[in-house]
Amino acid sequence: MAYRVEKVSEEIRQKMNTAMSKDLAELNIGIVTVSKVILSPDLKNAKIYITFIGNKEPHEKCIEKLNYRKKHIRFMLGKELSTKFIPEIHFYYDDTLDTAERINKILNDLKKSES
């Protein structure tokens, strides 16, 4: 069962990346990338982790805009997926890049202070 969940999660990630680049340009939230999809074992709920590149608004505002268009995004996903159920989608901001940048800055500061 876990293999199927993984496979469907990856398919959703790919389809969402395609849909985000085509259909949501009018939201003016920069480049939207789906970094990770966590699917429930029953395939009915999906946590979609999003990163934004080139946006000038805070990520909370961008997630709010995506949530406003959630029905449309789910509809577009349903046209692309070949599963019995189309999962309910929930958007979350993926702060992995921010954390990596913060750690890199700390390491650089430590390196400068040692020399």
C-alpha positions as CSV (number, residue, x, y, z in Angstrom):
1,M,0.0,0.0,0.0
2,A,2.8,2.4,0.8
3,Y,4.2,2.1,-2.7
4,R,0.9,3.1,-4.2
5,V,0.7,6.2,-2.0
6,E,4.2,7.2,-3.0
7,K,3.5,6.7,-6.6
8,V,0.3,8.7,-6.5
9,S,2.0,11.4,-4.5
10,E,4.7,11.8,-7.1
11,E,2.1,11.9,-9.9
12,I,0.2,14.6,-8.0
13,R,3.4,16.6,-7.6
14,Q,4.2,16.4,-11.3
15,K,0.7,17.3,-12.4
16,M,0.5,20.2,-9.9
17,N,3.7,21.7,-11.1
18,T,2.4,21.7,-14.6
19,A,-1.0,23.1,-13.6
20,M,0.6,25.8,-11.4
21,S,2.9,27.1,-14.2
22,K,0.1,27.2,-16.8
23,D,-3.1,28.2,-15.0
24,L,-2.1,30.4,-12.1
25,A,0.1,33.1,-13.8
26,E,-2.6,35.7,-13.2
27,L,-2.2,35.5,-9.4
28,N,1.2,37.3,-9.6
29,I,2.8,35.1,-7.0
30,G,6.0,34.4,-9.0
31,I,7.1,31.0,-9.9
32,V,5.3,28.3,-7.9
33,T,6.9,25.0,-7.4
34,V,5.5,22.0,-5.6
35,S,8.3,20.6,-3.6
36,K,6.6,17.7,-1.8
37,V,3.2,16.0,-1.6
38,I,2.2,14.0,1.5
39,L,-0.8,11.8,0.8
40,S,-3.0,10.1,3.4
41,P,-3.1,6.3,3.2
42,D,-6.7,6.4,1.9
43,L,-5.6,8.8,-0.9
44,K,-8.3,11.3,0.1
45,N,-6.2,14.1,1.6
46,A,-3.0,15.7,0.2
47,K,-0.7,18.1,2.0
48,I,1.0,20.1,-0.8
49,Y,4.2,21.9,0.1
50,I,4.9,24.9,-2.1
51,T,7.9,27.2,-2.7
52,F,7.7,30.6,-4.4
53,I,10.5,32.1,-6.5
54,G,10.4,35.7,-7.6
55,N,7.4,36.9,-5.6
56,K,7.4,40.2,-3.7
57,E,4.6,39.3,-1.3
58,P,4.9,37.4,1.9
59,H,4.4,33.6,1.6
60,E,1.3,33.7,3.8
61,K,-0.4,36.0,1.3
62,C,0.6,33.7,-1.6
63,I,-0.8,30.6,0.2
64,E,-4.0,32.6,0.8
65,K,-4.3,33.3,-2.9
66,L,-3.8,29.6,-3.7
67,N,-6.4,28.6,-1.1
68,Y,-8.8,31.0,-2.8
69,R,-8.3,29.1,-6.1
70,K,-8.3,25.7,-4.4
71,K,-11.5,24.4,-6.1
72,H,-10.2,25.3,-9.6
73,I,-6.8,23.7,-8.8
74,R,-8.5,20.5,-7.6
75,F,-10.7,20.5,-10.7
76,M,-7.7,20.8,-13.0
77,L,-6.0,18.0,-11.0
78,G,-9.0,15.8,-11.3
79,K,-8.9,16.1,-15.1
80,E,-5.3,14.9,-15.1
81,L,-5.4,12.1,-12.5
82,S,-6.7,8.6,-13.2
83,T,-7.6,7.7,-9.6
84,K,-11.0,6.9,-8.1
85,F,-10.9,9.8,-5.7
86,I,-9.5,13.3,-6.2
87,P,-7.9,14.2,-2.9
88,E,-8.8,17.3,-0.9
89,I,-5.8,19.5,-1.2
90,H,-4.2,21.6,1.6
91,F,-1.4,24.1,0.8
92,Y,1.6,24.7,3.1
93,Y,4.7,26.8,2.6
94,D,7.9,24.7,2.4
95,D,10.5,26.6,4.3
96,T,13.4,24.2,3.5
97,L,15.2,26.8,1.3
98,D,14.9,29.5,4.0
99,T,16.3,27.1,6.6
100,A,19.2,26.0,4.4
101,E,20.0,29.7,3.7
102,R,19.9,30.5,7.4
103,I,22.3,27.6,8.2
104,N,24.6,28.5,5.4
105,K,24.8,32.1,6.7
106,I,25.6,30.8,10.2
107,L,28.3,28.6,8.9
108,N,29.8,31.4,6.9
109,D,29.8,33.7,9.9
110,L,31.5,31.0,12.0
111,K,34.1,30.6,9.3
112,K,34.8,34.3,9.2
113,S,35.1,34.6,13.0
114,E,37.6,31.7,13.0
115,S,39.9,33.4,10.5
